[in-house]
Amino acid sequence: MKNAIELENLKKVYSGKKKVIALDSVSFKVPRKTAVGYLGPNGAGKSTTIKILTNTLKPTSGSTRIYGYDVQKETMRALESCGVILEVPEFYPYLTPRETMEYLGRLRGMRDKNYLAQRIKEVMEAVDMTDWVDIKIGTFSTGMRQRTAIAQAILHEPPLLILDEPTNGLDPKGMADVRGLIKDLKKEHTIFLSSHLLNEVEQICDSIILIHHGKILAFDSIQKIKQILKGDQIKLKLLNPADDLIIKKIENLNNVISVMKDNEFLLLNYDGSNESSSKILDNLIKDLNLHITSFTPIDKGLEAFYIEMIDHDNDMIKKGGKMSGNN
């Protein structure tokens, strides 16, 4: 079965007074029926990748395929499988969503007027914009325009959605609403989501591709990354405050690396295995006879992974080295 997206040794160089390498031999594959986050800071190369994927920018070298079709050589076949939202969706302000989608539907080969009318009804319901279908888009808020952008992206029932910073410029409620819509779309579509927001990718996606300075630093499932990061710290609360002697005794337990005070809590750094956390709990109760009111292995989330990878790449660049990791 062909992957939804395949990039192979993709390179984009901007020439001028100073040569800028926007993408440096980027390779990865996005399987069907997955939600993949394309994560990196601003200027990392995310939008450049999406422009090449949607054939609005030519690569210097390398290839891009969507469902097996070469984007540069078989453009129509490749892009007919995509619904796209670019960072700042643009619409004719004097048209309504219905008029806009009637026009876009015809461009996409949706010749059956009854089918097109039904799809417009369905997609406007999906984005909770039914009451606005005949109102001029020029009167819409940023969030409403973004909802309209999602509606037009799914109009022709594409299997793949390519979303470039879909919550950019939205207020917190608008961001939450759009993320909710994308989560619903995951059930029926492959999602390729570009974002610089960690929590957004973590909420929506199954896997992460981390890009920085035009290079892929990592590509793995969120579950696997979390498993790597999970549980090397325990947040512990005792019934009675711990004095220095108690802290010393805890530090001397097997598998415990160090203990720090955090207000009424103790933070135990340990070797990270689930077996170790169970043994530590057992030792605290049976050997030290401590009364524990809470015992929580801490999942540090993706932030630690993200910062560590970016910082390491910056250090390598300063030293004149290179990071590798394209998949």
N, C-alpha and C positions, 0 to 999 in steps of 0.2 A: 504494500500500500504506500502510495506516494505521500511524502510529508506535505503539510500545508505550506510551509515556507522553507526554502533552502538557500543559504548564502554561502558562496565559496570564494575565499580569497578576495573579498570585496575591498577595493581600495579607491579612495577619492582624494585627489591632491588638487588644491587650489594654487594656481601659479600667479605670481605678481612680484612686487618688490621683495616679498618674503614668501617662500614656499610654505604652505600650510597643509599638513597631512590630516585631513578630517577623519578618514577611516584608514586603518592600517591592517590590511589582510584579515578582514573580519569574516569568520566562518561560523555558522551554526545552523541547526535544523529545528523547526518547530513542528512537532507531531500534530496530527489532526485531533480535534476534540480535547484540546488543552487550553489553558489560559496562561500565557507566558508574559511576564513583566520584563520590559527592556529598561533597565534602571541605570541611572547615572546622573551626575551633576549637570547643570546647564553647561552647554558647550562640549559635552562628552562625545557627541557624534550621533545622538539618537535621531534627531530630525533629519539629518543627512541620510541616514539609513532608510528612513521611511520615504523620503523623497525619491530615492533610487528605487525602492520597492514599488512605488506607485508610478514610476516612469516620468516623474516631473524633474528629475535630475539624472544626468548620465554619469555612470561610474568611470573612473580612470581605467580600471581593470577589474576583472573578476566577474562572477555571474550571480544572478538572482533568479530563483524559480518559485512560482506559486502553483501548487498542485501539479508540479512537473513541467509547467510551461515556462519558457524563458521570457522574463519580463521585457527584455530589450528586443528579442527577436519574434516573440509570439505575444505581443502586448495585449491585444484584444482578448485572446483566450485566457491569458493569465489574470487580467484585471476584472473579467466578468464574474469571477468567483469572490470578489472582494467588496466589502463595504468599508468606506474610509472616512475618518474624521480627522482633519488636520488641526493643528494647534489653535488657529483662529478661524472658525468656520465663517465663510462669507456667503451671504444671500442677497438677491435683489430686494432692497427694502420695500419696494412698491408692490411686490407680489405677496400673496398669502401662502401658507404652507401647502394648501391644496394645489394652487397654481404652480408652485415651485416643484412639487412632486409629480404633477402631470407632465411638466416639461422634462424633468429628469427621467421619469419613467419611459417616455418616448425615446429619449436618447439611449436608454439601456435596452431598447428593443421590446418594451412591454406594450404591444400593439392592441391587445384586447382591452377595450375601454372599461368593460364591466369588471374584469379582473383587476385592472389598475385602480379603479375606484374602490373596490373592496380592500385592496392592500393599503391604500391611503387611510381608509377608515381603521384598519387593524393596527397600523404602525402608530397612528396618532393616539389610539387607545392605549397602546403599549407604553407610550411615554407620557400618558396622562395629559394630553393636550387637545382632546376632542373639542372642547369649547372654543379653541383658538384657531381651528383649521381654516377659517375664512377671514381672519384678521391679518392685516398687513404686518409682515415680519419686522418692518422698520420701527414698530411700536414695542417690540419685545425686549425684555431684559436679557442680560447675558445668559442667565440660566435657561430661559425659554428658547433662546437661539440654539443653545447646546442640546436641548431636548429635540428640537427640530432637526438638528444635525444627525442625531442618533436615529431619528425616524427615517430620514432620507437614506442613511447608510444601510438600513435593513429592508428598505422598500422592495428590492428585487430578490429577497431571500438568499443572500450570499452565505456560503458556509464559513467564510473567514471575515473577521472584523479587524481592521488595522486602525488603532486609536492613538493619536499623537497628543499627549498631555490633555486628555478630555475634560479635566476639571480646572484647567488653568483659568485664572481670573474670576472664579466663582467664589461666592461667600460660603461660609461653613455649611449652611443648610443646602445650598445648591450643590456643593461638592458631595454631600451625603446622598442627595437625591440621585445624582448622576451615577455615583458608585453603585447605588441600589439597582438602577436600571441595568448597568453592565453585569452585575452579579446574576440578574435574571437572564440576560442574554447568553451567559456561559452555558446554560443548559442545552442550547441548540447550536451554538457557534464555537468555532475556534477563535480565541481572542489573542491578539498581539498588541499589548498595551505599553506604550512609551510613557515614562514618568520619571520625575526626579524626587517624588514623594514616597518615602519608605512605607509609611502606613497604608498608603493607597495600594501599592503593589501587594503588600502582605494581606490586605483584606480581600483582594480580588483574585490573585493569581495562584497557580499551582507551582510554577517554576520561575526562576529569576535568571536573566542574563545581565551581568553587570559589565557596563562599558565605561571606560575612562580614557581620556586622551586618544580616542579612536581605536582602542584595543579592547578585546574581550578579556576581562579578568577572571570571570567565573560564570558557569552555567550549571545550575543544579536545581533540584526540587526544593521548595521552601521547607517541606517536611524534613528532608535530609540535612539541610543547613541548620534548622532548629535543633535537630538531634545532636549535631556536632557541638552546638553552643549550649545545649540544655544542661541545667543542673550542676554546674561546677560551683554553685553557691547555694547555701541554705539560709533562709531567714528564720531565726529561732526566737521565740519569746518564752521566758520562764515565768512561773508564778511569782517568784521572788527575784529581786534584782541580783545580777551576777557580780560578785566581787572579783578582784584580781586572781585570787586563788582558784575560783571556779573556772575562770577563763583559761588559766594555765592548765588545769586538768583536762578541759575540753581540747585544747591544742595538742595535748599528749596522746589523744586517742588515735588509733590507727585510721588512716585515710584522710585525716584532717590536716590541712596545710597551714591554715592560720585562722584567727578569730578576731573580728573587729566589732566594736560597739557602735550601734546606730540608734541613738535615743534609747527607747526601752527594748530594742531588739538586739540580737547578736547575729552577725553575718559570718557564717562559717564557709571558708573556701576549702573545697575538698577535691578529690581526684576525678569526680564527674560521673562515675558509674552508678546505675540504679541500685546495684547490690551494695555499694559503699554507703549510700544514703540510708538504706535500711539498717545496715550494721551500726552506723553512727547513732541513729534513733534508739536502737536497742541498747547500745552502750550508755547513752545519756540517761536512760531510765533505770537500767539494771545495775550498771557499775557505779555511776555517779549519783544515783538516787535523786535525780532532778525532776521537778514537777513542771512539765511542759504544757503551755497553753496553745502554742501554735508552732508548726514545723513545716516550712514551705520551701521545696526546691525551686529556685528562681530560673525561669526561662528568660534569658536576656533578649530574646527576639532577634530581629534582623539587623538592628542598628549596630551592634558590636561587629558583626560580620562586615557590613557595609563600610564602616569607618576604618576597620582594620585593613581591608583590601585597598581602599583609596589611599590611605596613609602609606601603605607599603609601596604602592605604585609611585606615589610622589617621591618617596625616599629613593627608589630605584632610578627615577629620572634625574634627581639631583646628583646621584653618584655616576650617572652616565650609563646605567645599565638598562636592561629591557625586561619587561614583564611578558610572560607568555601565558597562554591559557585558552586560546580560541578552540572551540569545539566544532 
